[in-house]
Amino acid sequence: MPRARPSVSVIIPNYNYEKTLRACLASVLAQTHAPLDVVVVDDASTDRSRDIAREFGVVLIANPRNRGVSAARNLGAAAARGEILFFLDSDTALHPEALANAVDLLEADPGLGCVHGVLDPEPLFDDGPVERYHALHAHFWRRRAAGEVRTAFFALGAIRKEVFERVGPFDENLRDSEDVEYSGRLVRSHRILMTEAIRGRHDDVDRLGAMLSEQYRRSQLLVAALGQMRQGGLTANRPLGVLAAALTLPTLLLGLLSPWLLLVPALCALLFACADPGLSRFALRTRGPGFLLFFTAVHFVLHQAIVLGAARGVVRWLTEPDFGPSVRRRAATTATTTAATTTATAPTSPKTPV
């Protein structure tokens, strides 16, 4: 008799996602491998999210105050009863076989600590060209990097509960890039697989200003992720493209010296447009030449948000001890305590008479 699949707990952090939560929960309950339990951690939503969760009879944990996605995932993991924890964002709907495939992959390879998936190139709810841009880009770079990786993304990802408990909880000081920090700890002892066998359809921001604001905020933590990136962590954008975008606007000032020097920013812009030919071909093939022009323009503006956010992050890293992973705060506290102890126990020199 074949061994039964391990039990799965689906953990869904949520904050004001009434628009997508119903589709998310419906997709979980339609899985070919039914979860043992579904835990929705509502992070002090002000919309109808909690009422929607109650419609599905899930375990609902209602935070009295907003604590961020890391704290919500940790609460969900503590309440989960399954042998495998499947973390799913509340703005994502799973393909029906996602849980079964995740479990089978983890069962087939004991050295595999975590498996996570690839998003569809179409949004969950199509609200316009900005959202189409984001969905297409998010799908492409994940699909291109599919295989064994050094970064896990828990928008749709599974991890053995024993591994999660051994590695430790998500860093609750982080509301962005918490996946990257967690991956840095996880990869020391376990392998990570990103695979198209786990698929989901994601609903993203549909307004350019909101998307740029989100990217600016998230990019501030790139400084904390540099070590992980140098060791082969996943990146969504080509470094050459980021560099070319960063140089394009500042070099426009060269035109004040000579109109001929405007060739420099023009060449930078051309270099940006050619930095990721695979992505450009995919956008062209998927939605045509008109969308490719739109895609490239939005992609360029998004890179400006990345550059500005990263610069702001460096400043915050140098001036704010509480910014970034909790390990920085602990190190600063330890250093302060050590210095104070050293000062308190140092021998006092006798006073020299005047």
C-alpha positions as MATLAB code, in Angstrom:
seq = 'MPRARPSVSVIIPNYNYEKTLRACLASVLAQTHAPLDVVVVDDASTDRSRDIAREFGVVLIANPRNRGVSAARNLGAAAARGEILFFLDSDTALHPEALANAVDLLEADPGLGCVHGVLDPEPLFDDGPVERYHALHAHFWRRRAAGEVRTAFFALGAIRKEVFERVGPFDENLRDSEDVEYSGRLVRSHRILMTEAIRGRHDDVDRLGAMLSEQYRRSQLLVAALGQMRQGGLTANRPLGVLAAALTLPTLLLGLLSPWLLLVPALCALLFACADPGLSRFALRTRGPGFLLFFTAVHFVLHQAIVLGAARGVVRWLTEPDFGPSVRRRAATTATTTAATTTATAPTSPKTPV';
ca = [
       0.000    0.000    0.000;
       1.548    3.355   -1.004;
       2.441    5.748    1.769;
      -0.019    8.587    2.240;
       1.191   12.075    1.464;
       2.260   14.162    4.472;
      -0.331   16.573    5.833;
      -0.187   20.207    4.753;
      -1.120   23.411    6.512;
      -1.748   26.424    4.290;
      -0.829   29.696    5.996;
      -2.235   32.894    4.508;
      -1.219   36.311    5.891;
      -3.723   38.982    4.955;
      -4.072   42.732    5.228;
      -6.963   44.433    3.433;
      -7.178   41.990    0.536;
     -10.921   41.478    0.376;
     -10.657   41.807   -3.406;
      -8.608   38.610   -3.781;
      -9.059   36.627   -0.551;
     -12.135   34.763   -1.770;
     -10.360   33.601   -4.939;
      -7.298   32.648   -2.896;
      -9.271   30.524   -0.413;
     -11.409   28.934   -3.138;
      -8.220   27.811   -4.909;
      -6.874   26.258   -1.701;
     -10.057   24.293   -1.069;
     -10.021   23.065   -4.685;
      -6.605   21.397   -4.372;
      -6.157   17.808   -5.513;
      -4.321   17.219   -2.213;
      -6.597   18.658    0.450;
      -4.874   20.584    3.248;
      -5.193   19.427    6.833;
      -5.949   22.995    7.886;
      -5.985   26.499    6.436;
      -4.830   29.304    8.728;
      -5.653   32.879    7.779;
      -3.802   35.463    9.872;
      -5.565   38.767    9.423;
      -3.219   41.611   10.257;
      -5.765   44.165   11.533;
      -7.610   44.627    8.234;
     -10.148   47.423    7.974;
     -12.092   45.867    5.069;
     -14.311   42.743    4.908;
     -11.416   40.271    4.903;
     -12.349   38.598    8.189;
     -15.976   38.076    7.128;
     -14.776   36.470    3.901;
     -12.409   34.157    5.777;
     -15.241   33.036    8.077;
     -17.318   32.051    5.037;
     -14.761   29.324    4.273;
     -14.574   27.857    7.778;
     -10.827   28.308    8.077;
      -8.805   28.913   11.205;
      -8.843   32.693   11.592;
      -6.285   34.503   13.731;
      -7.218   38.161   14.088;
      -4.354   40.460   15.029;
      -5.538   43.460   17.068;
      -2.843   45.628   15.459;
      -0.887   45.526   12.246;
       2.459   43.766   12.800;
       3.583   42.962    9.260;
       3.817   39.881    7.095;
       6.680   38.254    9.038;
       4.762   38.290   12.316;
       1.614   37.052   10.552;
       3.452   34.093    9.018;
       5.021   33.223   12.353;
       1.615   33.231   14.065;
       0.219   31.020   11.342;
       3.105   28.568   11.582;
       2.660   28.298   15.359;
      -1.026   27.417   14.917;
      -0.536   25.011   11.994;
      -0.912   21.252   12.545;
       0.475   19.937    9.256;
       3.815   18.274    8.622;
       4.430   20.695    5.762;
       3.794   24.432    5.885;
       2.619   26.005    2.641;
       2.819   29.800    2.795;
       0.505   31.595    0.381;
      -0.107   35.314   -0.039;
      -3.750   36.356    0.040;
      -3.507   38.010   -3.391;
      -2.546   34.728   -5.099;
      -4.728   31.843   -6.316;
      -3.122   28.415   -6.708;
      -3.351   25.982   -9.603;
      -5.235   22.865   -8.403;
      -2.188   20.566   -8.226;
       0.136   23.011   -6.426;
      -0.032   21.432   -2.956;
       0.295   17.877   -4.277;
       3.329   18.778   -6.384;
       4.997   20.618   -3.506;
       4.538   17.667   -1.166;
       5.771   15.144   -3.733;
       8.910   17.165   -4.438;
       9.772   17.469   -0.750;
       9.064   13.771   -0.166;
      11.240   12.673   -3.094;
      14.308   14.595   -1.892;
      15.064   14.618    1.865;
      17.809   17.210    1.347;
      15.339   19.680   -0.085;
      14.237   22.104    2.598;
      11.895   24.320    0.618;
      10.113   24.418   -2.728;
       8.470   27.495   -4.158;
       6.710   28.358   -7.345;
       6.362   30.504  -10.436;
       3.617   33.071  -11.019;
       1.480   33.077  -14.149;
       2.159   35.721  -16.821;
      -1.460   36.909  -16.534;
      -2.788   38.682  -13.410;
      -5.482   37.169  -11.229;
      -7.761   40.123  -12.020;
      -6.698   42.086  -15.083;
      -6.972   45.779  -14.156;
      -4.946   47.320  -16.944;
      -1.552   47.588  -18.649;
       0.498   48.391  -15.541;
      -0.655   45.185  -13.893;
      -0.034   43.256  -17.108;
       3.525   44.596  -17.154;
       4.109   43.495  -13.575;
       2.626   40.017  -14.046;
       4.613   39.363  -17.214;
       7.893   40.499  -15.664;
       7.328   38.547  -12.423;
       6.598   35.387  -14.402;
       9.532   35.741  -16.766;
      12.386   36.161  -14.310;
      11.107   33.390  -12.055;
      10.647   30.971  -14.941;
      14.122   31.828  -16.261;
      15.693   31.072  -12.881;
      13.694   27.882  -12.188;
      15.781   25.112  -10.672;
      17.920   24.893   -7.563;
      18.332   28.409   -6.186;
      19.581   30.176   -3.073;
      16.499   32.308   -2.459;
      12.989   31.259   -1.455;
       9.880   33.364   -1.983;
       7.003   32.543    0.302;
       4.210   34.085   -1.750;
       3.662   30.441   -2.734;
       6.199   28.172   -1.086;
       6.337   25.018    1.025;
       8.729   24.039    3.788;
       8.805   21.102    6.163;
       7.588   22.173    9.587;
      10.601   20.574   11.269;
      12.898   22.565    8.986;
      11.034   25.793    9.714;
      11.343   25.184   13.450;
      15.046   24.409   13.109;
      15.838   27.479   10.993;
      13.705   29.740   13.153;
      10.887   32.207   12.509;
      10.711   35.068   10.020;
      12.429   38.249   11.169;
       9.601   40.408   12.508;
      11.708   43.535   12.173;
      11.309   43.163    8.397;
       8.107   44.012    6.525;
       9.850   43.710    3.149;
      12.589   41.364    1.889;
      11.850   39.007    4.775;
      12.103   36.115    2.290;
      15.673   37.045    1.386;
      16.794   37.233    5.008;
      15.111   33.922    5.792;
      16.702   32.288    2.752;
      20.150   33.292    3.989;
      19.573   31.183    7.097;
      17.762   28.340    5.343;
      20.361   27.767    2.623;
      23.097   27.089    5.178;
      21.578   23.688    5.909;
      19.018   22.907    3.187;
      18.601   23.194   -0.560;
      15.897   25.328   -2.192;
      14.030   24.569   -5.411;
      11.982   26.964   -7.526;
       9.731   25.102   -9.927;
       6.920   25.583  -12.436;
       5.248   22.529  -10.880;
       3.926   24.991   -8.278;
       1.946   27.700  -10.029;
      -0.264   30.561   -8.944;
      -1.951   33.612  -10.418;
      -1.128   36.860   -8.648;
      -3.059   40.121   -8.390;
      -0.751   43.110   -8.267;
      -0.951   46.883   -8.120;
      -2.560   48.383  -11.193;
      -1.466   52.027  -10.862;
       1.988   53.245  -11.821;
       2.412   55.503   -8.786;
       1.541   52.715   -6.345;
       3.899   50.298   -8.094;
       6.787   52.771   -8.013;
       6.157   53.573   -4.352;
       6.176   49.873   -3.481;
       9.383   49.275   -5.452;
      11.081   52.275   -3.834;
      10.203   50.951   -0.377;
      11.362   47.424   -1.095;
      14.596   48.547   -2.771;
      15.726   50.228    0.415;
      16.564   46.785    1.761;
      18.787   45.834   -1.174;
      21.771   46.886    0.914;
      20.884   44.171    3.421;
      20.607   41.584    0.637;
      23.987   42.258   -1.010;
      25.668   39.289    0.640;
      22.931   36.932   -0.471;
      23.029   38.342   -4.017;
      26.810   37.931   -4.252;
      26.418   34.267   -3.303;
      23.957   33.591   -6.114;
      20.670   34.795   -4.677;
      17.832   35.484   -7.099;
      17.558   38.894   -8.724;
      14.633   40.134  -10.805;
      16.636   42.541  -12.966;
      19.942   42.461  -14.826;
      22.726   44.424  -13.065;
      23.731   45.955  -16.418;
      20.207   47.291  -16.867;
      20.159   48.775  -13.376;
      23.508   50.482  -14.003;
      22.415   51.841  -17.398;
      19.158   53.183  -15.930;
      21.048   54.779  -13.040;
      23.354   56.642  -15.449;
      20.782   57.783  -18.003;
      19.154   60.676  -16.144;
      22.266   62.144  -14.435;
      24.207   62.195  -17.714;
      21.516   64.413  -19.240;
      23.307   67.243  -17.441;
      26.202   66.787  -19.848;
      23.988   68.464  -22.443;
      24.611   71.733  -20.615;
      28.229   71.492  -21.718;
      27.595   70.465  -25.297;
      24.599   69.105  -27.243;
      26.883   66.371  -28.566;
      27.288   65.033  -25.038;
      23.590   64.111  -25.046;
      24.799   61.052  -26.917;
      25.958   59.696  -23.537;
      22.484   59.441  -21.950;
      21.112   58.251  -25.296;
      23.638   55.419  -25.306;
      22.813   54.614  -21.679;
      19.102   54.416  -22.548;
      19.902   52.170  -25.524;
      22.059   49.966  -23.318;
      19.170   49.683  -20.843;
      16.747   48.691  -23.603;
      19.155   45.969  -24.787;
      20.278   44.749  -21.334;
      17.778   41.872  -21.149;
      16.954   40.719  -24.703;
      15.211   37.578  -23.455;
      12.732   39.649  -21.474;
      12.107   41.959  -24.430;
      11.510   39.027  -26.772;
       9.089   37.502  -24.273;
       7.090   40.745  -23.969;
       7.019   41.073  -27.763;
       5.964   37.472  -28.304;
       3.319   37.585  -25.572;
       1.616   40.920  -26.229;
       3.029   42.443  -29.413;
       5.221   45.421  -30.419;
       2.964   48.140  -28.976;
       3.040   46.554  -25.545;
       6.812   46.059  -25.796;
       7.264   49.843  -26.106;
       5.010   50.393  -23.102;
       6.739   47.606  -21.196;
      10.205   49.072  -21.826;
       9.126   52.553  -20.722;
       7.527   51.299  -17.500;
      10.519   49.041  -16.879;
      12.832   52.052  -17.176;
      10.789   54.125  -14.726;
      10.674   51.176  -12.315;
      14.465   51.008  -12.430;
      14.631   54.646  -11.349;
      12.613   53.678   -8.265;
      15.057   50.812   -7.654;
      18.069   53.126   -7.858;
      16.542   55.815   -5.643;
      15.319   53.264   -3.120;
      18.710   51.562   -2.956;
      20.427   54.930   -2.401;
      17.977   55.782    0.372;
      18.593   52.354    1.887;
      22.341   52.947    2.061;
      21.748   56.216    3.919;
      19.360   54.532    6.348;
      21.792   51.626    6.854;
      24.507   54.072    7.876;
      22.346   56.313   10.077;
      19.575   54.124   11.569;
      20.726   51.238   13.821;
      17.195   49.735   13.834;
      16.954   49.604   10.031;
      17.175   46.204    8.394;
      17.378   42.696    9.887;
      17.069   42.199   13.638;
      20.602   40.803   13.732;
      21.868   44.375   13.232;
      19.900   45.573   16.237;
      21.175   42.681   18.357;
      24.754   43.350   17.270;
      24.424   47.046   18.081;
      22.887   46.270   21.473;
      25.620   43.740   22.245;
      28.334   46.206   21.263;
      26.784   48.931   23.412;
      26.423   46.581   26.374;
      30.001   45.359   26.005;
      31.330   48.909   25.833;
      29.342   49.926   28.910;
      30.550   46.871   30.846;
      34.147   47.527   29.841;
      33.870   51.160   30.967;
      32.274   50.185   34.260;
      34.925   47.592   35.123;
      37.987   49.504   33.915;
      40.441   50.443   36.721;
      40.251   54.070   37.776;
      43.477   56.066   37.618;
      44.415   57.927   40.829;
      43.754   61.644   40.657;
      46.787   63.802   40.114;
      47.034   66.534   42.789;
      46.769   70.054   41.477;
];
